[in-house]
Amino acid sequence: MSAWQRFRVELEGYDEPIDVQSNGLDWASVPIDANAPRAMDMTFRVVHSALLRAGVDVSRDYRTFLAKELAGIPEALDESDAGMLDPTSATLSDGSR
């Protein structure tokens, strides 16, 4: 089992959903505001990064990807790992949330 999340993604122009595996580089590329985490945006950015890295033909521009290519909310696979990667459950180094 991988520590990184897999997603099933529906894209415009594709007949079937695409399964994509995220990795540390995908998660590290996402800007995180500890004072106002936006879990959905973070997930979309990770999926976008993973799709680009995997060579899937999507726009490099994130806003174009959201507006014209992403056809639904990505489905998290590997449910046992989902809680570990939930950005809204993060605790700051001082112990606060």
N, C-alpha and C positions, 0 to 999 in steps of 0.2 A: 504494500500500500504506500502510495506517495504522500509526502507531507504537504504537497502543493495541490491546489484544487483543480479538478477537471470541470469543464462546463459543456453543456449542450446548447448550441447557439443556432437560432433561426435567422437566416439572412435573406434579404430580397434577392431574387434571381436564382436561388438554389431550391431544388425540389425537396431535398432532405436536410434535416438539421446537421450541423457539423459538430463533432466532439473535439474539443481542444484542451490540451493540458497546459496549465500555467506553470511558471517556475519562479524562482527568486528574482530574476531580472524583471519579470512582468510586475511583480508586487513592488519592487524597489523603484520602478519608474513612476509610480503613482504618488502625486503630492497629497500629503495627509495634514489636515488642520486638526490638531489635537483638541482644540476648543470647539470645533464644529464638524465632527466627522460626517461625511456624506457617503454612507455605505453603498448606496445604489450607484452613485457616480464612480466610486472606487472600483466596484465590480465591473462596470462597463469599461473602464480604462484598462483593467487587467485583461479582460476578454479581448479588447482591441489590440493590446500589445501582444498577447499570445497568438492571435490570428495572424498578425503581421509577421511575427517570428516564425510561424509555421508555414508561411508562404501562401496563405489564403489571399485571394484577390479582393482586398478591401481597400478603401481609401486610406491613405496615410493621415489625412486630416480627421481628427477625432470628431469634430462637429458634423462633418459630412457623413462620417460613419454612423453617427447617431440618427441624423435626420433622414438619410436615404438608404442605408444598408441594413441596419439592425432591425429585424422584423418582430422582435418580442424580447421579453426579459430572459436572459440566459438562465438555464436550469443548472443548479449546482449538482454535480454527481459526487459519488464517494461521500455519502452523508456522514459517515463517521468522522471525517475530517472537517466538516463545515463549521462546527463550533470553534475549533482551534483558529480558523482563519476569519472569523466574524470580526470585522474592524470595530464594531460598536461595543465589543466586550473588552477592548484594550484597556489596560491599566497603565498609567503613567509611571515613570521611574520613582516618583515621590509617593506612590501608592494610591493616588487619587484617580478618579475616572474622568 
